[in-house]
Amino acid sequence: MEMPRSRTLPDLLDEMAARHPDREAVVGGHARVTYAGYRTRVRQLAKGLHGLGVRRGDKVALLMDNRTEWLLTDFAVQLLGATLVAVSTWSRRRELEYVLRHSDASTLVTMDRFRGQDYLAMLDEIGRDRLPGLRRVVALGAPAKDVTPFDELWQLGARVPDAVLDACQRAVTPDDVAYVLYTSGTTSTPKGVQLQHRGLVENMFAIGERQHLTPDDRLWMGISLFWGFGCENALLAVMTHGGAVVLQAEFDAGEALALIERERCTVYYGTPNIALALWEHPDRARRDLSSLRTGAAIGSPQAMQMVMDLGAREICNVYGLTECYGNATVTDAHDPLDVRLHTVGRPLPGMELRIVDPATRRPLPPGEVGEILIRGYLTPGYYKDAERNAAAFDADGWFATGDLGLIDEDGRLRFRGRIKEMVKTGGINVAPVEVEEILLTHPAVEQVYVVGVPDPRKEEVLAAIVVLREGHEASPDELRAFCRGSLAAFKVPQHVRVAKRAELPVTATGKVQKVKLQATLAAELGPRP
C-alpha cells in the first residue's frame, strides 16, 4: 500500500477519515465507530479537554482499560499538541504516584475503578499535595469531589471554535513527542520512553507492510492499550492501513475466542501465555477462527506454531523494544514457515542492526552471537534521565539493547536472549535460550526457563524450570539426559525443577520474570560446598 502522507497522529486520523469515511475504525463494547465518526468524536473531546485547560506541551496521563474512550482520549490529546502518558491498569498506589510525578502529568484521565482497584481512592491515599503538578482529574464512573466527570467533556468544549482546534493541530510537528510509555524492567523504577509522531507513523506502516495489511483487516486488541505492543505497534500498524480495531476490555480467553469469531478478526497480536490460554480453552474447538490470517507474536518456535495452529497461518515473528518504535525486525507474512519460526526477520526500512562484542563493542561477523545494536527509528531519549540516555546511546547514534543475537547468512536476526541472562559457567558463556530451545523439543515439555544460579566452583551453573504438558511426565534426570544428547556437557542444566504454570511469576503484560525465578532458585539451593 501507499504510505500515508501524514506524519502526525491527528493528521493521520484526518487522512484515514478522508480515505475511508464509512469504514469501521473502532469496535468497542456496544460502540461501532467509522473513521468519519472517529474524527468527529475526537475533535469534540479535544474541545472539551481544551476547555478544561489542556494545552500544547502538557502531559496527560491516561489510565483506562481497552475501551473506545481510551482511543478517543489518545487522539484528542495528540490533536492539542499535548503528550499522552499511558498508565498501566495494574498500577498500585506507589507505581501510580511515581508515574504521575515523574512524567509531570498535569491531567489524569481515568476510570473510577477496574479489576477491584479503586483508582480515585488511590489518588486520595497519595494526596494531591504529593502531586503538585496534577491540576486536573477526569474520570469515567461514579462522581467524586474535585473530579470532572468524563461525560462533561462533551459539553465543556461546546464554546471552543473549530478555528482554535485547527490552530492547535497545525502547531503539531512530526518531531513532537506524542507518547511517554513507561517500561518495566529489572530496575526499581520504570523508564519513561519518549516517542515522536513521525516514527509512530512511518515505522508502524512498515510493520503493517510486513504483515500485508489492508483496509479489510480487523485487529483483535486483547493486549492492553497501555503497553507499547498495543498502542505503539498493533494499533498504528493497522490504522496506517485503514483497518479496524476490535477492542476487548481485558483479556479473557473464552471471551476472546467468541469476539474473534463474531467480529471476523484477521490480525492477532499476543504473547506466548495468551496463545496458550486460547489454545487450552474448552471453547476453542467449537469456535470458528478461520478469519485469522496474520499479526505479530513473540516466543519460541513452539509458541509461534501454536499461534499458527489457532488460525493465524501468516503470523510474523518480531523483535524490538518500546525504544525502537515497536519493532526493529519483522519476518514477512509470506516468508517460509521455517523462517518465521526460527528467525525474527530482516530490519525494517530505516532500521540498521549491528552485532558487537558486549565487552569491547567490536563488530562481529555473521553467525556470531553478540549484543544487538540498533540505529534508525529510536526514542529521542528517556524522559528526565540523562544518565540512562548516556549509557544507552553512543556517539554514532547506536542504541545498546542489552539483547543478544546473531545475523544469519540471509541477513535475518536470530534472537538469543538478554545479556543479563547470559550464564558464565566455568569461565564459558552460555545463552539460556539455546538450552531452552532444546528442552522445548522434548514431547513432555510445554514451557521452560533457564537461568544461572551461584556455584562456588564454577561461578554459575545452569538451572531449568520446566512446565510439563498436561498428562505428560518427565523426571529431572530424564530431561538432563535429553539435553546431553544435543548439548555440550557445560550447557546441560545441573538443576532441573518441574513447576506448575500458575507458580511462574509474571509481569503485568504476561512475561515470565526470570529474575524472580533466579532469586527463588538461588535461595532454594543455597550455598553448597
Protein Blocks (a to p, Z undefined) as FASTA:
>chain_A
ZZdfbfcfklmmmmmmmmmmmbcfbdghjbccdfklmmmmmmmmmmmmmmnopaehiacd
ddddddfklmmmmmmmmmnopacddddfkbcfklmmmmmmmnopabdcddfbeghiafkl
mmmmnopmlmmmlmbdcdehjddehiacfklmmmmmmmpcfklmmmmmmmpcfkbcfbdc
ddddfbfbdcdddddfklmmmmmmmmmmmnopafkbccddfbcfklmklmmmmmmmmmmn
opacdddfbacfklmmmmmmmnopabdcddfklmmmmmmpmklmmpccklpmbdcdeddf
klmmmmmmnopambccddddfklgoiacdcdfkbcfklmmmmgbjadehiacddddfklo
pacdehiacddddedjddfbdehilklmmmmpcfkopacehiacdddfkopacdebjfkl
pcceehiacdfklmmmmmmmpmkbmbdcddddddfklopacdddddddehiacdfklmmm
mmmmmpcfklpcfbdcdddfklpccdfkopacfklmmmmmmmmnopaZZ
